[in-house]
Amino acid sequence: MPTQSSSLPIYPDLEGKIALVTGGSRGIGAATCLALARNGVKVAVNGRDEAAMDTTVAAVHAMGGDAMAAPADCAQASAVEAMRDHVLARLGVPDFVVSFAGGGTGRPVPFVQISESDWRSSIDNNLTSTFLTLKAFLPAMLDRGAGSIVTMASAGGRIASGAPAAYGAAKAGVIMLTRHLAQELGPSGIRVNCVSPSAVLTERTRTSMPEEQQQRMRAAFPLGRLGHPDDVAAATLFLLSSASAWITGVTLDVAGGRVMS
């Protein structure tokens, strides 16, 4: 069951709005869904695992919020379009699109050993999924002339690190796509920003990363700890709210000082 800190901020201007969160069934996405619901936002929770989606939707309902499951593989255009139609029919046009679907495809290997299938998988699951999601939902947002979008990059797309090369390239592409869209959509009243986390302790990483490895990693972060899903959720709330009304095209490194720019 997703959990949430009660210390996350409340932005009154978010209440009554509608949000789609892709990759919303687990980890950072689930934390973001709960944070939005605490702010009175109706949430469409996207994912591929229906049981995980149902768990997040149930957690929103338990706090008195409104949420729906919106299953789709965001790397497939037809699936995203069907999800869009489902969300529009159930909730209406989203005020916010939070495009967090993505993820790595295994451990890094030398560049010459990267297979074409692994390369394409990383690009499709991270960059193409963002493209298809925004392409599907933007027309209705443009018709309304308002809205905010937050995409998901990674420290692996900001600095050459231990991340797989294909994953880093895909996340760097998300950053540049965000900038292009921010410039194009600003005159239409739509802001586009990006969050870029590093070493966040999701449910999966907590179980897969031994405590000894976590301790070694903490030494690389000026703030002396690894991230939590709520850290990224809090940054996302800020970028969606009117508190950031004059901010667009930025990449916010939610990285404990590991990335500074």
ABEGO torsion letter per residue (X at the ends): XBBBBAABBBBAAABGBBBBBBGAABEAAAAAAAAAAAAGBBBBBBBABAAAAAAAAAAAAAAGBBBBBBBBBAABAAAAAAAAAAAAAAAEBBABBBBABEEBAEBBBBAAABBAAAAAAAAAAAAAAAAAAAAAAAAAAAAAGBEBBBBBBBAAAABBBABBAAAAAAAAAAAAAAAAAAAAAAAAGBBBBBBBBBGBBBAAAAAABBAAAAAAAAAABAAGBBBBAAAAAAAAAAAABAAAAABBGBBBBBAGGABBX
